[in-house]
Amino acid sequence: MPEQPELTIQGWGPGSSRVATVRADGDSGDGGLELAPDPDLGTALPKAARRHLVRELGWTPRPTPPIAVPEIRLAPSRLPGDVRAALAGLLGEEHVHTDRETRLRRTGGKSYLDLLRRRAGDASDAPDAVVLPGTTEETAALLRLCSEHDVVVVPFGGGTSVVGGLSGTDPDDRPSVSVDLGRMASVVDVDIASSLVTVGPGLRGPALEETLGRQGLTLGHLPQSWEFATLGGYAATRSAGQASTGVGRFDDLVAGLTLATPSGVLELGSPPASAAGPDLLGLALGSEGALGVVTELRLRVRPQPQVTRYEGWSFRTWADGLAGLQRLARHDLLPDVVRLSDPDETRANLLNAGGTGARLLRGSLRARRRAEGCLLVVGWEGLPPLVRARRRAAVPVLGEHGAVPVGRRVGESWRAHRYAAPYLRDRLLDAGLLVETLETAATWTALPTVYDAVRAALRRSLGRPGREPLVMSHVSHGYATGASLYVTVLADRDDDLPLQQWLTAKRAATDALLAAGGTLTHHHAVGADHRPWLEREVGPLGVEVLRAVKQRLDPRGICNPGVLLPD
Amino acid sequence: MPEQPELTIQGWGPGSSRVATVRADGDSGDGGLELAPDPDLGTALPKAARRHLVRELGWTPRPTPPIAVPEIRLAPSRLPGDVRAALAGLLGEEHVHTDRETRLRRTGGKSYLDLLRRRAGDASDAPDAVVLPGTTEETAALLRLCSEHDVVVVPFGGGTSVVGGLSGTDPDDRPSVSVDLGRMASVVDVDIASSLVTVGPGLRGPALEETLGRQGLTLGHLPQSWEFATLGGYAATRSAGQASTGVGRFDDLVAGLTLATPSGVLELGSPPASAAGPDLLGLALGSEGALGVVTELRLRVRPQPQVTRYEGWSFRTWADGLAGLQRLARHDLLPDVVRLSDPDETRANLLNAGGTGARLLRGSLRARRRAEGCLLVVGWEGLPPLVRARRRAAVPVLGEHGAVPVGRRVGESWRAHRYAAPYLRDRLLDAGLLVETLETAATWTALPTVYDAVRAALRRSLGRPGREPLVMSHVSHGYATGASLYVTVLADRDDDLPLQQWLTAKRAATDALLAAGGTLTHHHAVGADHRPWLEREVGPLGVEVLRAVKQRLDPRGICNPGVLLPD
């Protein structure tokens, strides 16, 4: 098939969102409160895609703009004056903020529920103050101080949690401070021989990659939230990036970290590896602020790839696609980036694809009777002879499972637009849609069952006569033992009870995926949203072990009490 | 260089030992108590090697045989009658043993200290009884029972600990039972599509590989103790195998496990991966029996390699060798097996090499002025085109660092004799030598300093006028961020105070390697021997976190109290 002209492939899901929500500006941009909805959905969505959604969902596009920023309801700060004074004494007056704008900017994350609340003008989960420590020692001291005064502490990195990681809910309704890590955002050390870099937790991916790039290095961790999320946040949530099949999950990239807790400071990790007892570093990873605050990280970096090759393939069916990936995985032949879309996502992505090449691709697929197929985007990166050898070994396996190549343009287009989906999402929210994602992972054996179960649960919960949800799925992370499953849901929003509409659907989907053998979350973390199911994941005794650790490190329970551990 | 005729390369270190010690027979063989020393050291050691040792160490070969089995001192069992009866009621009378032979067979491990004690007839660390549960439920019930009756529980797998993992020391001197996992040694399930196998903890590597081999699969975990050690033991100690550079540490191969504790049963791990909170599976790995007993494991397996290629290379210097490996590691080009010997180990191994080819190899190296060089054994395994591509990319890097190939025979010989060293060790112990190993790991940046520091400390501690220890080192596990360092020490034994001689040297070496930036242990675990240094590895608060977990799972402190946590 000939090279295609311009083509734009992008997903639909969130991960982060920057329009129609109040966000912290950090070091990333203009810092404006971008709240104006785009009344002209047409500029965001091709006509065919819009028609497709109207038809599939029974959706009537309608303006449902967020409330204007000045009308967002924010209660006065409840931080006691003596605590405020003590914090100012510790950190400097200029690093303690209780003004409306600073508090709004650190309110909530980017889940659909967060966005709904914010769009409705509800900022009841806002912190009472925002503080910015500059060092590990200051962070440890502020945790001690807050512990003594019973003030809740919620760490703030990029504000991109999609599971309510910043909810700040406290059973005792104590005042809370947001600990913004923006001042601890430098590259502290680069040890090239050991492929290690030491960084502050508030550093963002783009800034790190820029520094590393000057020395020919890369971290390679590229989740959809990459533009905004911080390295400390990745560690606290056990993130996985779009190239995690190749470079590994963020867990795999952390060689060590410093965790400040109300009971003191933990220095964890002994690179390259250790057998000195249980893995305490693994306890800090995924602790989501509930055990303390990550104040420094040592990360494994690697040389920038000398060659990258992205391309598209089309499988006849989802089962064929899964079987093909499983075969590759088993022989350690998976590409560095793997993204297999199911028929619903493939169809929607093709409709949503722009550029002059999109029509050609659609026509080509139809001609091969692949209109109903499954698109696979793969990317190989590394040294040229190895990329070549790996690809040569993988291609026949894809062929044996009925895949046909659909060109490098498809792969490159996906790569070029990999961070775009969240922006589109905001446009859809403005027009009366429910848009949310969830994700899991399962063994190759359980994955088809998990897929069926989640889809059925979401359709049952969100479907009403004449209005069916669109449930689109893809595999985005492959392992020898299984793969992740990422699900994007679009539905006509229930304008009267939008929160309940999603909470009900989410509950049904989560129950279904756990019953089918999926994990509670593959890379979004537990947050507030998944707390009720943690016990099903690790058992009652597993929860008790976590409680014992928390009790030791955070006896007053001030560290992000609204996440991770069930009530 | 031409292919060599027969050549025998083997190391000197332990890892396990089966001669001159009492071992559990399990399912592996004759079950005899092999205690007769070989009076003819000549059959175990070539003359040149023997001369080398006499010259280097100032050693006088002399018969120092172990005491005969009937003379080993064993106190009567202290297990209270009511507890014995309750255990028999739970497990069946036939699975509760208090006889002399069964107790002796589960006494101690294979450290030099263990061997010295046993050879001297000291079995004061013997368990008061040996019990064999058949299921997770029985194990959990026996832990509850022992907790209620204040009876210490020490899990027993292969008995190959080299760090005092079976010491059974209890500060309160309570009676103890050895929980032999030999009845839980089956392959429970093989999920080929998901590359997962479920096994009992008492299963040994050879039996697992035989079962897997019938389906074209392998686990690939091959530590030197492979013939005897159990899969549960690997998990409890965070083992690493000789091919761990390629297949990963045992940690990486565990997808899930069941841990029975006095407080209940934990089912941990969600393959392929999860972000549902901190990694509790990582807490069970490396828990060394101090949190409970591993009763089932899910392991990641892979297809048997279609091709294997082992070969030898010679570097001019240790620094060249480290630099070459570091370059390979940085570009993800390390072979699956990597073993770089320092000049002392290279010289000793060449002297110890048997077969008609050994002379040729030695001559060839001398001709190239490499007699003082460093031998590198590497092994590539996998699919032919990938092995070819990886090797082709790696070879020029080796060349750039001055390495020259010394043939496949060297690599194949090492591979053929990879489990032989412990047998040789027993012969050396019989002849008046101190033979012990220790190991660590450090970043590539810190590794040369760690190497120098350990060697200096051992030489200082063990050297006396006219008697110098032989300190031989190799790197056996490479990572992008650093490598392991394995050190074998030979010295003339202090016949009056042999335990103190080694304890003093070990303390000096451990202090030195920690100060230089090494980890306390890369794959031998903490056991009893490393306990005093755990706080230096994870900090006082890290120890407190482990204590909090232990307190929750094992409130009476009956689970292997002599290991892991400092007093």
Interface residues (C-beta under 8 A of the other chain):
Chain A: D191 A193 S194 S195 L196 T237 R238 S239 A240 R249 D251 A255 T261 S263 G264 V265 L266 E267 L268 S270 P271 P272 A273 S274 A275 A276 G277 P278 D279 L280 L281 G282 L283 A284 L285 G286 S287 E288 L291 R300 R302 P303 Q326 A329 R330 H331 D332 L333 G382 L383 P385 L386 R388 A389 R390 R392 A393 A441 A442 T443 W444 T445 A446 H477 Y479 A480 T481 G482 A483 S484 T519 L520 T521 H522 H523 H524 A525 V526 H530 L534 E537 V538 G539 P540 L541 G542 E544 V545 L546 R547 A548 V549 Q551 R552 L553 L564
Chain B: D191 A193 S194 S195 L196 T237 R238 S239 A240 R249 D251 A255 T261 S263 G264 V265 L266 E267 L268 S270 P271 P272 A273 S274 A275 A276 G277 P278 D279 L280 L281 G282 L283 A284 L285 G286 S287 E288 L291 R300 R302 P303 Q326 A329 R330 H331 D332 L333 G382 L383 P385 L386 R388 A389 R390 R392 A393 A441 A442 T443 W444 T445 A446 H477 Y479 A480 T481 G482 A483 S484 T519 L520 T521 H522 H523 H524 A525 V526 H530 L534 E537 V538 G539 P540 L541 G542 E544 V545 L546 R547 A548 V549 Q551 R552 L553 L564
